[in-house]
Amino acid sequence: MFDTASIRDSFECRWHEMRRGSLLEGFPEYVGHERRSVEIRLFEIGIVPGLLQTPEYAQALATSDVRRGSVTRQQAYERVSLLAERQATVARQNPLLVVVPDESCIRRPVGGRAAMDAQLQQLVAFADSPQTMPRVAPFSIGERGSFDLPICLSTLADRSVIAYAESHLRGLVERESSAVRPLLARFLQLQAECLSQADSASMIEQARKGMP
């Protein structure tokens, strides 16, 4: 049996030990909820959601942040290594993972052709998993899109839902059901506008083959 309390304490301490400025305010708190989730719903714009990123894709993003001066090399290393821990923890918990990447996530090249090819192949593989449901939000939905910023919704074992959203400056965890319920409704509305899982896999594969 896993000592879940020790795992949780160690995991969350490492997040909080990261240097000032390497993570947005509120994100470590959200991660603590995420690792105990039975369902996770994610919408992302521009980049593949972290839980589905390959190491090469994640490293390319971190390296770019270093070049811009957003983080130090040490902070970039911590981000990538802790993302790997986060992915492993969620994999052990095996929640239902509903991921809605905006079409821009699969069209925007990151890390060069080889890294992007591997990333898109991994997204197609996720579409074959019964616990992972990637559904692309195509550009064609236009103004029917529900969100202008990324959103994370985590359902805990007691069926309560935690929401996490962020801007460029900060992240915010929301627990109040009066605030979270409308966000969940908007996410479900967005899902209705998305491509099916099979059509999403087809679009991702077409994007992969069409890369310059």
N, C-alpha and C positions, 0 to 999 in steps of 0.2 A: 504493500500500500504506500502511496505517496504521502509524505508529510505536507499536506496542502498549505497549512499555516506557514511553515518554514519557507516553502516555495514562494508563497505570496509575499512574505516579508522581504525575502532576498530580492525578488523581482522588483518590487516597488521601491526598495531602498536604492537599487542601482539606478532606477530612473531619477530619483530625487538627488542622487549624488552627481548627476551630470552637471557640467559647468553652466553657470548663468548665461542665458541667451541661446543655448543649444536647442531648447524645446519651447514651444509656445506655452504660455500660462494656461493651465487647465488640462493640458494633454496628459501629463502623468496621472492625474486623477481619473481621466477617462479610461486610460489603459488598465487601471486597477479594476474598473467595472467590466471592461471588455473581456478580460481573461476569465471572468466568471459567468459569461453570457451563454445562453442556450440558443439564441438567434442574434445574428448581427446583420444589419442592413447598412450598406454604404453607397453613397453617391459621390463621384469625383469628377472634376473638370481638369483637363490638361495633362494629367499624369496618371498612370496606372495606380490604383489604390495600393497602399503599402503592404497590406496582407497578401497581395498577389504578385508583388514585385520579385523578380529574380535578383540574385546578389549583384550581377553585373549592372543591371538597370539601376538598382539602389545606389551602387557605388558611383555611377555616372552622375546621378543627381547630387550626391554629396560632394563629389569633386568639383562640380559646377558651383556649388555654394561656397566652397573654399576659394575658388578663383575670383568670385565676386566680393569676397571679404565678409560674407554673411556669418560664417563660422570659422573656427580654427581647424587645422588638420586633426587635432585630437578630438574635437567635438564631432567632426565628420565621421571619424572612426567609431566613436561611441554611438552615433546615430545608426550606422550600418549594422554594428554588432548587436545593438539592442533591438533593431528591427528584426533581425534573425531570431532573437529570443522570443520576441512577440509572436512571430509566425509559428515557431515551434510550440509555444504555449497554447495558442489557439488550435493548432493541429491536434494536440493532445486532448483538449476539451471537446473538439469536433462539433462545434455548433453549426446550425444551419446558417450558411453564409450567402446572403443575397447581395450581389454587387452590381451596381448600375454605373458603369463608366460612360461618361459623355463620349461621343464619337471622337472628339479631339484627343482623347487618351490613346486611341489606337492609331491616329493619324500623325501625331507629333513624334518625330524621331528623337530618340534619346540614346546616347551612348554609342552611336554608330550602327551600321547595318547588322553586324553579327549579334550585338546585344539586343537590338530591337527585334530581330528575327526570333531569338530565343525567348524573349518576353512574350511575343504574340503567340508562339507555339505553346507556351505555358498557359496562356489564357484559354486557348482552344482545349487544352487538356483539362483545365478546370471545368469546362462546360460538360465534360463527361462524368464528373463526380456527382453522386446523388446529394451530397451535402453542400456543394458549391454551385451557385446559380448566377453566372454572369449574364446580364441582359443589357445590351448596348442601347443608350439613348441617342438615336440618330439625329443629325443636324435637322432633318426634315420635320421634327416635332415643333421647331420654331418657338413661338410664344407659349405653346402648351407645356413647356418645361416648367416644373414646379420649383426648382431651386436655381439660384445664381451663384451659390457658394457650396463647397463640399458639406456633407452632412453624414453623421454616423449615428445610428440608432441601435442600442444594445438591449435585448430583452433578457432579464435575469431569470433565475429559476422560479422566483415567486411571481413571474409574469409582469413585474414592473418594468418600465422602459426608461432608459437613460439616453438622453440626446447630447451629442457633442457637435458643435459647429465652430468654425474659426474664420477669422479675417487674416489679413497679412500681419496684423499687430498682436492678436491675442486669440486664445481659444476659450470657449465657455461650455461648462457642463451644466445641463438642465435636468432636474429630477422631478419638478412639479408636473403632475399629470395634466393640469390645465394648459401648460405650455407644450408638453410633449405630444399629446394626442393630435393636435392639428398638424404637427410635423410628420407624424406617422401617417396621417390621412393623405398628406401631400406626397409622401413617398409612394404610397400605394397607387395614387393617381398617376405618378410618374411611371411606375411599373406598367400600368395599363397602356401607356404610350410607347413603351419600349418594343424593340424587336423581340421575337420569341427567342428562347435559348438556342434553338437550332439555327435560326436566321442570324443571331448574334455571332455564333461560331463561324458561320459562312462569311459574314462581313469581316471578321477578324482575319480569317484565312486569306480573303481577297486582299486585305490591306497588307498582309505579310508578303504575298506574292507580288504586289504592285510597288514595293519599296524600291526607290532608285538605288 
